[in-house]
Amino acid sequence: MNLATVAPERKTRSRVSEADALAMYRECSIHELGRRAHEVTLALHPERYRTYVVDRNINYANYCTAKCIFCNFKADPPGVDTGRKDLPNGYVLSFAEIGRKIEELIAIGGTQVLMQGGLVPGDMLPFTWYLDLLRFIKREYPGIHIHAFSPPEVFAFEQEFRMPVRDVLLRLREAGLDSIPGGGGEILVDRVRDKIGIGKTRTDEYLYVCREAHRIGMKTSITMMFGHIETIAERIEHLRLIRELQDETGGFTAFICWTFQPGDTPLGRMRQFSPDYDGEPDGKHLMLADANEYLKMLALSRAYLDNIAHVQSSWVTQGPKIGQLALFFGANDMGSVMMEENVVSAAGTTYRLDEGQIRRLIVDAGWEARKRNFYYEVID
């Protein structure tokens, strides 16, 4: 018997409420949460395959005015001093360098690029630079899907270039932008964001960008980074806001969650860190999330986000075996081959898988492995 494709028992289910989700987290075993999530996944995705995408992260610049204490990737722009002495040197990639990276991606069968940078001051990179970059990629590599500029970046464009978000998005789309990644979501609760992401979008600003993108017909993904100073109730509030916006717009293609990677980041060195604290995350202690916690939240998210079709595994932060196990805890997609990754690895996590290894993980779990595009259309 192939447990991967055993059809779930058909039942009529009412929607999981916030109180239900909190009770499930506190009262259900990890095995029960996994069972419930897997039933939902099989109901949504009864097909005999699980998917992945071949893409490349291209971080076009690392200069950033935000003061996120969970990040070791950023560099202070000239004239900006965040007081950190542990930051790398700043850079902006040339179009030629970006082109070489895309050519390497195409050579291994890649179909999309995920481009994100820091919040770069407008006097360093004018808006025309971004438009010219998109036009360059579409002209030279017309078959590549451009998944770029997270909501915090787009909101920063509004602020730097004094242009409404809607106009920013329309001009980016006209120049070649296809979709927007959900990076920078962290936890969509201002108490948390005001502590760990100073100078970045607040909750309503982040959701505003997503809403405006959806309103013009542009799809986005959506993310959550947990396992730091948030409470369980705040994680569920994050899920509630996502589900409500999806009810309104239907614009999210996929949900991706991962655990905070402390490395040598300022947040990882927090004095409130209590490795022996064994209570529920309370918003006061730094509560790092292990693989068990990752699988619990992944399963809970799949059960709660009933209106988002796809959930990705985060093997990039969890490693290949937990990434594979995620296919039984709510994920129907192994995410990206991710030919290049710089942000998570800057915090010290450096898992790498090639396409053959991802396919093997899917097959060994009992499914066929199929390559997809951004819209989850099978392309092999």
N, C-alpha and C positions, 0 to 999 in steps of 0.2 A: 504493500500500500504506500502510495506517495503522499506523505502528510502535507506536502506543499500545496497540493491541489485538491484536497478533500473539501467538497462544497459545504458551506455553513448551513446549519439548520435555518430554514426560512421563518423569520419572525417579524412581526410588526414592532418596531422600536420607537419609543418616544425620544425626543431630543435630550441629550445629556445637559443638565443645567449646571450652573457654577457650583451649587451645593452638592449636586451629584458627583461632580468631578473631584471636589475636595474630599468627599466621603470615600470615593474610589481610591484616591491616593492614600488615605489614611487606613483604610480597612481591607483593601484587596491585596492579596499576595501578588508578587511579581508574575507568578504563573497565571493567575486569574486575569490580571491586566493584559498579559500577552495573549491569552485565549480570546478575550473580548476584542482586542485590537485586530487580531488575525481574522476573526469572523467578519469584521467590518471591511477589512482589506479584500477578502475573498468575494464579498458581496459586490464591492465596487470594481474589482479586477479579477473576474473568474478566468481570464485567459491563462494559458499554460506557460507564459513567459514573464520574465521580469526584465527591466530595462536599465540602460545606462547611456551616457552621452560622452563623446570624445570632444573635449574642449580644452582651452588653456586660459588660466588666469594671467592677465597682463596688467600689472600695476603701473600705470603710465607715469605716475609721480608719487613721491612719498612726503612732500611738503604738506603740512597740515596745521591749521590754527586751533583745532580742537585740543582738549586736554584730557583725553581718555586715559584712565589709569590702568586699563587692561591691555594696552597696546605698546609693543616695542618696535613697531614697524615705522612709525612716523618720524619725520624730521621737522624741527622748527624752521619756519621760513625766515629769511633774512629780516632782522629787526624785531623778531618775535622771540621772547625768551620764556619758556614754560618752567624754567628752573630745573629741568632734568638734564643731568650730565651723562646719561646712559644712552642717548639717542644716536642713531646712525647718521651718516652724511646724507644730505638731501640730493635728489636727482629728479630730472624730467627726461623721459625717454624721447629720442628723436623719432620721427615718422619712419625713418629707415630701420631703426632698431625694432620698432613695433612690427614693421613689415617682415623682417627676418624671423621674428617669433611666429608670425602667422604662417609663413612658408614652412617652418618646421612642423607646425600643427597640421597643415594640409598634407604634408608628406606621410603622416601616420594615420590619415583618414579622418582628421578632425573636421567639425562642421560649425563650431561657434567659438567666439571669444567672450570671456567675462572680463570686462575692463572696469577697474575701479582705481581711484587714487585717494589722496588725502583731500582735505578742504583747502585748496590752494588759493591764495589771495589773487584777486582779479588783476592786480598790476604785474603779477608774474605770468599768468596765463589768461589772456583775454578770451572772451566767448568765441571769437572767430577761430581760435586755436582748436577748440573742441569740434566746431563745425568742420573745419578743414581736415581734422583727423578722421572724422566719420566719412567724409567724402573720399579721402585717400583710400580708406579700407574698402569702401564699396566699389571704387573705380578699379583698384588693383586686384581685389579678391571678392568678386561679386557673389560668390556662393557661400560666403561666411556670414552667419547670423551674429549680429552685434548685440550682445546682452551687456549693457553698460550703464554706469552712473547710478549709484545707489540713491535712495531718497535723501539722505543727508547731503550728498553732493548736489543733487538737483535743487534742494532748498538753498544751499549756499550760492548756487548760480543766481537764484532770485535775488538774494541779498547783495551779492557782489556786483551784479550787472543791472540791478534795478529794473527787473523785468518780471511780470507775473509768472508763476510756475507753469500755467497753461501755455503761455507763449514760449517759455523755455522749452517745454516738451514738444510743442509743435515744430519749432525750429530744429531741434535735435532730430526729430523723426524725419523731417524733410531732408536733412543732411544724410540720413542713413541709419539712425538708431532703430533697432527692432523691438527691444524689450528692456525692462529695468530689473536688476537684481534686488533682492530684499535685504542686502547687507545693511548693517547699522541699526537693526531692530533691537538687539540686545533684549531688554525687558521694557515693554511699553507701559511703564509706570514712572511718573515724573520723580517720585521720591528716589527711585533707583538711578534714573538717568542723571539727575542732578548731582549724584555722588560719584558716579563712575565715568560719565561722559560729558563733562563740562565743555560748553562751547559747541555742542552738537545739537541736532534737532531734538526738541521735546516731543512728547507723544503726539499731540495734535498736529504738529508740523510734519512729522513723519507720515502719519496717516493721510494728511492733506495731499502730500505728493502722490501717494498711492492712489487716492481717490481721483485726482485730476488725471493721472495717467490712464486709469481705467475708463474715465469719462470720454477720453478721446480715442478709445479703442486699443490702447496699448496694454499688453499683459505684463504682469510682474510676478516674481516669486515673493515669498515672505519667510522670515527667519525668526529664530529665538536663540539667544545665548543665555544659558542658565548655569547655576552652580557657583554663585558668588555671594552677593549680599541680599538677594531677593527672598521673599517668603513664598511658600507654596500658593497662598492666596494671590500673590502678585503674578506668579506664573499663570494662574488661571485667568486673571484679569487680562493679561496679554492675549491669551487665547480667545477670550470673549470679544475683545476689540477687533481681532482679526476676523472672527466668524461674523460679527455684525457688519463689517465692511464688505465681506464677501457676499452676504445676503443682499446688500445694497447694489453691488457692482458686478460681482462674478468675475473679477479681473485677476484673481490669484491663480496661477497655474499649479503651484506646489508649495508645500511647507517643508522647511528644513530646520531642524534644531540641533544644537551641539552644546557641549559643555565648555565652560570657561577653562582656558589653558593658562595656568598661573605663570609658569616659567619664572623669569626674574622680573616680572612686571611689577609696578608699584602696587597694584591691587593684590598680586600674589604675595607681597611682603607686608600686607596689612597687619598692624599690631593686634587687631581684633581676631586674627586667625586662631581658631581653637581646634586643633586636631583631635582632641579628646572629647569635644562637645558632642554628645550623642542624641541631642533633641532634634525636633523638626526645625528646618531652616526658619530663622526668626527675624531676619533683616538686620541683625546686629552682629552676628558672627559671620565670618567668611566660611561658607559651607561648600567645600569643593565636591563636585559630583563625580562619583565613580561610574563604572560600567553598569552596575545594577541600577543606579539612579537614572542614568541615561535611558536605559530600556524602559523603565517605569514611565518616564515623562514622554518618551516617544509613543508608547502605547496609549497613555492617557490623551495625548494630543490627537492621535488617530481617532479615538472614540469620540472626542469632543468636536473636532473640526469636520463635521459631517458634510460640509458643502465645499470642501477643497478636495479635488479628485486625487492628487498625488502627494505622497510623502516620501522624502528621500532619506536614505541611510547616510550617516555621517562617519564613514570609515576613515576620513581624513583626521578626525580627532580621536576616534575610538580604536582604530586599528582594523585589520581585515576580518578577524574572527567575530568581533562584536558587530562590525558592519554587516557581515553575513547573517548573524543571528537577528539583526534588526528586521530582516525579511519575514520573520515570524512575530514581530512586535509592532506591526503597523506600516512598515515601509514596503512600497511596491517598486522602488527604484533604487539602484545603487549609486545614483549621483554621477559624478564626473570622473573620467580618467585623470583629469586635472594634471595635465602635462607640466604645469608650473604652479607653485603656490608659495607666497611670500609672507602673508600676514600671520597665519597660524604658526608657521615654522619659525617666525621671528620670536615667538613666545616659547619655543623649544619643542614643539611637536612636529615630527617630520616623517609621517607615514607616506609611502609612495607605492602605487600600484599601476601597472601598465594594463592595456586593454585585455591581454590574454589572462592576466591574473583575475581581473574583475569578472570576466566571462566564466572562469573556472569556479569562482566563489558562488556565482548564481547557479551554475549547473550542479555543483556539489550539494546545493541546498534543495535541489529537486525540480528546478525550472529550466526552461530554455532561456538562453541569454540573447537579447535582441538590442541592437543599437537604435537609438531614437534621436529626434531633433528636439529643439526647445519646447515645441508644442506637444511632445509625447507621442508623436507620430513615428511608427516604426519605419526605419529606412534601410534595413538590411534584409 
